């Protein structure tokens, strides 16, 4: 069984001669991602595949190339850096697509070759430019032979590995805060294109926050640079769990404190926060299982109450903003009050009560039907 390496383990890279990239037609970011690199003997290069956990199985896998006619493949001369998978998902792009980019500090700003993805869109191009990676990017559409392919260790692996060298490389934006009054910012998910990623009830929550002086920001409607500026200029940034918070990996200095209303136990948020020096408050309990037991299908419960909780925490952060030890005590207080364990136990209890009520109703249905049939007309 694989285990995560110590954070001080040096990142390395290897140079492969006559390496083949077999691209993936998949655009998913979650599972069954084919595509990868093969060495000159047409053996899969393990380091080219995507691993998100330290135990099998891997997320990506090499395709079957046993029927491939090497005499018909395209050949690319010159050295290229293997990028991996060019995801169109904001969080996975930041954490995984860029995970090997640190190697430009070793080999220079060479062109990148990708096993999946398409040409950069506007926000991807902006991030690449901020990092100095506005170099040619090659997206093969069929198996392609690269005369010289550089494959680096990933500097980030979901969920818990964020190498300090990679973190330094990503720290590309460092404008000084503008100053001014303490600004409270809510990162809204109400306008994300995919309705499955919205949270019923959030509009009520953010209306209640707006009435308390919060600025409501829709990250998908502003540039990446403006998102970073918001994190630097604000006194506190809050929101539902989401990849908008991952943009902090691009900052040179720690941003303002984050308040994240969590729905699961993904360590990514704290992994990034710890590496970047962000004071993050993880609060559980704003969501409740609704008409089922799927914890991914959670609805906001009592949005106005949670607006009061978030605003009260932000007020206390403002009062202690110049005292880090006081803020750490504040985090301990709120995270013990709204911890995952107690929230999960409440969810389990509600689910059990809901199931028991359903079973009782089903058991009583025959008697109720019989009683109705005996009522006089």
N, C-alpha and C positions, 0 to 999 in steps of 0.2 A: 504494500500500500504506500502510495506517495504521500509525502508530507510537505508542507510549505517550507521553503528554505529560510534561513535567518535573513533578516532585512539587510545585513551587511555583506551578504554573498555577492561577489562581483558579477555584474552583468557581462555576458560574453556574446561573441558572434562568430560565425563560421562562413567561409567563402566556398561556394560550390561551383565547380566548373561543369558546364553542359547540364545544368539543372532544368527540369521540365516543370512548368506550372500547368496543372490541369484545372481550369477554372470551374466555378460552380454557377449553375443557373439559378440557384436559390437566392432569395432576398430576405429570408427570415433571419431573425437574430437569436432565436431561442433553441432550436433543435434541428437535427438532420441537415446539417450544413456540409455538403460535399465540397470537394475542391481542396487542393493542397499542392505541395511541391515534391518532386522525386529527384533522386540523385542520378548520376550518369549511368548507374546500373539499373535504373528504373525502380529503385526501392523507395518507398515512402520516407520522407524526412519527418521524423516525429516532431521536431521543433517547429515545423510549419503549420501544425494543426492547433486548433483552439481548445484550450482547457480552462474550464471555469471552476472546477473543484479539484481537490487533490486526491480524489479517488476516481476510478473508471466509472462510467464510460466518458470519453471525450465528447465535446459538443460537435466537433467536426470530424470528418473521416475522409480518407482519400478515395477517389472514384476508381472503378475498375478500368485499367488501361491495357489489359492483356491483348485486346484486338487492335491496339493503336499501331498505325503505320508510321514509324519514325521518319521514313523518307518523305512523308507528306506534311510534316508539321512546320509551322513557321519558326524562323530562327531570328533571334534578336541579338545583335552584337553589342558589346559594351557592358559595363557593370551596372547592375540594378540592385536596389534594396527591396527585399521582400516585405511587403506591408501586411499581408494576411488578408483580412476581410474588411472591406470598405462599407461599413454599415450606414444606413440612412437614419438610424435612430440616434437621437442627440446623445443620450447617456452612453450607449454602447460604442458610439463613434469616439467619444472622448476617452473612455476607459480602455477599449479594446483595439479599435482601429489604429489609434496612435501609440499603442503599447510598445512598439518596436522602434519608434521614431528617434529615440535617444541616440541610436547608433550613428546618426549623421555627425555627432561630435567626434566619432572615431574615423569614419571613412569619407566624410565630406557630404555635400548636398548633391547626391546622385539621384537619378530618376528612381521612382518607386514602381514596383510591379505588384499587382493585387490578384488574389485568387477569387475574389467576388466583389461585386459592386459596379457602379457606373461613375461617369465623370462627376466631379464635385458640384453640388448645388451651391447656392449663395452662402449659406451659413457655414458649410464645410470649407468653402474656399476662403472665407474670412478667417476661420481658425487656422487653416494651413498657412495663410499669409502672416498671421500673428506669430506663428512658430518659425517663420522663415522656410517653410516647406512648399512654397509656390514654385515647385520644380515640375518637370513632366511626370505624369502619372499614367502608367500603362495598365489597361484593363483587357487582358486577352479574352477573346470570345471562343477560342478553341485551344486545345493543348499547344503550348508554345515552348520552344527550347531557348533558354537564356545562357549565353556563353559564360556569364559570370553572375552568380546570384548570391547576395549577402543576406544571411538569415540570422537575426539577432534574437536573444532571449527577450521575452516580453517583460517590460518594466512594471506592468500592472496585470494582476490576475484576479478576476472576481472570485472570491469575495474579500479576501483579507491581505493580499500582497501588493504593496505599493512601494517600489524600491526608491530610496532617497535620491539616487542619481537621476532616475526618470522624473521624479517630482521636481528636481531643480531644472531639468530641461523644459518641462512644461510651464514653468513659472515665467511667463513671457509678458505679462501686462502689469504695469506698476505705477500708474498715475496716482498722484497724491489726492486724498479726499478733499472735497471742496469746502468742508466745514459747514457751519450754519446750525440750525436747530436740529434736535434729535428727530430723525425721520423714521417712521415705522412703515415697512413695506410688506405687502402680502403678494406672494407669487401665485397668481390665479391659474387654475387648470380648466376654468369654465369655457375657454375658447379653443382648446386643443382640437385639431381636426377629427380625431377618432373619438366618437362619443363613448366608447368603452373605457376610455382613459379619464373620463370626467367623473365627478363625484356628486351624485344627487344631494342637494342640500348645501353645496358650497356657495352658491349664489346668495343664499340667506346669510351664511356666515360672513361673507365678505361685505355684504351690505351693512351688517352690524358693525364690522370693523371700520368701514368707511365713515360711518356716523361717529366713530370715536377718533377720527383723524388719520386713519391709515390710508396710505397710497396703494391703490390696487394696480399691479403690473401684470400684463400678459406677456410672458417671455417670448412666445412665438411671434409676437408682433414687433419686436425690436431687435436690433442687431446684437451680435454677441458682445461687441465692445460696450454697448449700452447696458447690457446685462451685468458685465463686470463693473462698470462704473456705478451701477445701482448698488451692488454688493459692497463697494468701497465707501460710497457716500452715506449710505443709510446707517441708522443707529442700531437697527435690528431688522432682520428679514425672516419672515415666517411663511409657511405654506404647507399644503398637503405633500406627503412623500412623493418625490418625483425627480427626474434627472436634471431639472433646472438647477438644483443645488450642486450638481457635479461640475458646473462651470467654474467653481472655486479653484479647481486644480490649475487654472491658467493664471492665477494671481501671484504676484511676487511677494506680497505681504498678506498676513491674515486679514480676512474681511471682518465685518461686524458679526455679532452672534447670530446663529440660526435657531429658529424654533421650527421643528419638523414634526407634524402630526403623522405618526407612523401607522402603517397597516400590516407590517410584517417584521421579520427579524433580520433582514438583509444587513450584513455588516458593512456594506460599501460606504454608507454615510459616515459612520464613525471612523472607518479606515482612512477616508479622505480627510475628515476633520482633524484627526490626530496627526496625520502627516503634514497638514497645512497650518496647523495651529489655530483652527477654528473652534470657538466655544459653541458647541452645539447642544441644544436641549431636545432630546427625543421623548415625545409624549405619546402615550397610547391611550385609547379609549374614545376617540372622537367617532369611530366607526362601529357599526353593529351588524352582525349577521342578519340578513333580511330574507325571509321566505326561503330558507335553505341553510346549508352548512358549508358553503364554499367561502372560505375566508378571503378569496380574491374578489368576491362580489359583496362588498361591504358598503353600507349606506351611512351617511353622516347622521348622527343622532343628536338632537338638541343643539343645532348650530349656533343659536344665540348664546347658549351657555358657554360653548367653546370659544366664542368670540370674547366673552368676558374673561375666560381663563387666559387666553393668549394675550389680551390687552393688559391684564394685571401683571403677567410675567414680563411683558415688554416695559411696563412702567417701572418695575423693580430693577430690570436690567439698566434702564436709564439712570436710576438713582445710584447704582453701584458701578457705573461704567468705568470709573477710574481705579477700581480696586479689583484686580483679577481674583484674589483669594475670596472676596465676597461673592463674586459671580460664580466661582466654583461651588461655594456652599449653596448658593441659590439653585444651581443645576442639580445638586444632590437632593435638595428639598423637593423640587418639582418632579424629578425623575423617580424618586421613591414614591411620590404620590400618584403618579401616572405611569407606572412601570408595566412592562409586558406581562409579567406573571399574573398580577391581579386582574388585568384586562382579559387575559386569556381565560382565567377561571370564571369571570363573569360571563364571558361568551359561552363557555361550556355549560354553565348553569342555565342560561337562557335557552340554549339549544335543548338541554335535557327537559326543561319545563315545557317547552313548545312541543317536543316529541310526546311527552306524557299526556298533555292535553289532547293532542291529536288521537292518541290511542284510546283515551277515555271517550272521546266523541264517537269514534268508530264503534266502540263496544256498546254505547248507549243508543246508537242509531236504530237497531231493530226494535228496541223497546219504545222509542219515540214514534217510530212508524206505526207500531201496533196501537199505541195510545191514540194517535191521530185517526186511525181507521175506526176506533170505537166511539169517537165523538158523535153526538147526535147532529143530524143535518139541520 
